Amino acid sequence: MGFSIALIVFSLLMMLLVLMHKGKGGGLSDMFGGGMQSSVGGSSVAERNLDRITVVIGLLWFACIIVLAIIMKSST
């Protein structure tokens, strides 16, 4: 039960973190205004920290999925 809740929390965090990233070029980010330069955007240090946090949350999300799969396989 705890890993299911953790998976939901990590999924919501991943969505939030991905949406916080600045658009790097064309594609869907330009369609929603991501390609526009804004004064709200952070420095390169903030972008690197956001990248690192996103990678860590992504790895935790992936680990939760693996643990849940093992738990479900062993319970049958």
Backbone hydrogen bonds, N-H to C=O, Kabsch-Sander energy under -0.5 kcal/mol:
donor,donor_aa,acceptor,acceptor_aa,energy
5,I,1,M,-1.8
6,A,2,G,-2.3
7,L,3,F,-2.3
8,I,4,S,-1.9
9,V,5,I,-2.5
10,F,6,A,-2.9
11,S,7,L,-2.2
12,L,8,I,-2.3
13,L,9,V,-2.4
14,M,10,F,-2.5
15,M,11,S,-2.2
16,L,12,L,-2.2
17,L,13,L,-3.0
18,V,14,M,-2.6
19,L,15,M,-2.0
20,M,16,L,-1.2
21,H,17,L,-0.8
21,H,18,V,-0.8
23,G,34,G,-0.8
30,D,27,G,-0.7
31,M,27,G,-1.0
32,F,28,L,-1.4
33,G,30,D,-1.3
34,G,29,S,-4.0
35,G,29,S,-0.5
36,M,33,G,-0.9
41,G,38,S,-0.6
47,E,43,S,-1.9
48,R,44,S,-2.4
49,N,45,V,-2.4
50,L,46,A,-2.4
51,D,47,E,-2.4
52,R,48,R,-2.4
53,I,49,N,-2.6
54,T,50,L,-2.3
55,V,51,D,-2.3
56,V,52,R,-2.4
57,I,53,I,-2.6
58,G,54,T,-2.3
59,L,55,V,-2.4
60,L,56,V,-2.3
61,W,57,I,-2.5
62,F,58,G,-2.4
63,A,59,L,-2.5
64,C,60,L,-2.2
65,I,61,W,-1.8
66,I,62,F,-2.1
67,V,63,A,-2.6
68,L,64,C,-2.6
69,A,65,I,-2.2
70,I,66,I,-2.2
71,I,67,V,-2.6
72,M,68,L,-2.6
73,K,69,A,-2.2
74,S,70,I,-2.3
75,S,71,I,-1.5
76,T,72,M,-0.5
76,T,73,K,-0.7
